[in-house]
Structure formats: structure tokens, C-alpha cells
């Protein structure tokens, strides 16, 4: 006999666009699926996620999520293709133009890591 029902992780919110997170919340509310949300916390180290309160609703929620993700993939691919067709999609070059200092910092860090790695290999004679 179980006296309580354990919550079950349903959807991690780390790296998820806000519009997608909101659509998932709406999907669960429309189908009367009990859930709660956890944030990343003050320092961003906790797990931002949507949890199902009732594990018995897992099957239904999982099926709805599968359908939602298939539909979203189709919509996002169509949006990307439209942006690409009109020349409005973001490229790596666009990002580099927006934040050149960040790009240089990352490249410098990569070169530093490669240098240290190679120096260790040469020094130890591997």
C-alpha cells in the first residue's frame, strides 16, 4: 500500500525557449494533468523542470508530449526554411559580427587548451 505518490520528472526546462515552455504548460493544463515546476534557483545550479504530481498520468502526458514535439519540429523546420529562403536566418558569421570579443575569447581559450595539451604530450614524450 502506497501512502504517497512520487513526482516524476517530465520535462527539463534547461535551455528551452520560453515559448516552448509556455506551450508545454498550456498542453498539460488543457488536458488537466497535475504538474509543478522547479526553477534553476538563485545561482542557476538547480534543475529547472516540469514534474508530474501524479505518476498515473505519465502515459497520457508522455503521449501528448510526443505529439506536441512532432508538431513543433515540423513548425520550427518550416519557420527555419522560410527564414533561410528570405535570407533572414542567423549564421555563425552573424553571431561573430554581433559579439566579436566573445568569439576571440573562445578562440583564444581553445588555442590555450590545445597548447597546454600539446606541451604536455611533448614534455612527457608520449
N, C-alpha and C positions, 0 to 999 in steps of 0.2 A: 504494500500500500504506500503510495507516494503522497506526502502532505503538501508538497510544493512543486511547482513546475519550473525548471531551469530555463532561463532565457537562452536563446540561440542566436549566434552571430548570423545576420542575414546579408548585410551589405556594408562593406568598408567604404568610408567616405574620404579616405586619404587620396588626394589627387583628383577627386571627382569634381567636375564643374558644378557650380551651384544650380544651374538649370536642370541638370540631370538628377541631382539630389532632391530637388523640389518635385520633379516628376515621379520619382520613386515614392516619396512621402504621399503624394496625391493618389498614386496607384494603390497603396496599402489602405489609405483612408476610404477610398471609393469601394473597396471590397471588404471593409470592416475587419481588417486584420490588425490586432493589437501589437503595437511596437513602441519602443522608446529609443532615444538617441543619446549617444555619448559624444562629447567633444574631444578635441585634442588637448584640452587643458591649457593652463596659462603658459606653459613652456613648449607646448606642441609635441610632447612625448607620449601622451596617452593615445588610445585608439579611437579616432572618430569613426563611428559606425552606427548603423541601424540594427537593432536587436529585436527579434520577435519575442514577445512576452510569453506566448503560448506555443510550445513546440508542436502541438497538434495541428497548428495552422501552417506548418512548414511546407507540406506538399503543395497546398494551394498557392501559397506565396511564391514558392520556387517556380511553379508553372507560369504564374503571372509574370514573374521577373524574366523568365526565359523568352516569353512572347514579347515583352517590352524591349528587351535588349536586341532581339532580332529586328524589330521595327525601328528602333533608334539607330542601329547600324546602317540600315537602308537609308534613313533620312539624312544621317550625317555624311554618308558617302555621296548622296545626291547633292547636298549642300557644298561639299568639297569640290565635286566635279563642276558645279556651277561657278564657284569662285575661281577655279582653275581656268575654266573656259573664258571668263571675263577678265582674267589677269589680276584678280584681287586677292589671291591666296598668298599667305606668308611663306617666304622661303628662308633658308638659313642665311642667305645674303641680307635679307631684310632685317633679320634679328641682329646680325653683325653691325649693320648700319645704325640700328637703334641704340645698341649698347656696345660700342667698340672697346671700352675699357674692360668690361666684363669678359669679352671674348679674349682679349690679350691676357688677362689674368688667368683664365682657364688654360690657354695655350702654354703660358709660362709654367703653370703648375704641372702640366703634362710633361713638358720638356724636363723640368726638375726631377720628376719621378723617374723618367727614362734615364737621365744622367746618373742618378743615385743607383738605380738597378744595374746599369752597365758598369759603373765604377766598382760595385761590389763583386760582380762577376769577374772583372779583370783582376782586382786585387786578390781575390781568393783563388784565382786560377781555374775556375770551372770550365 
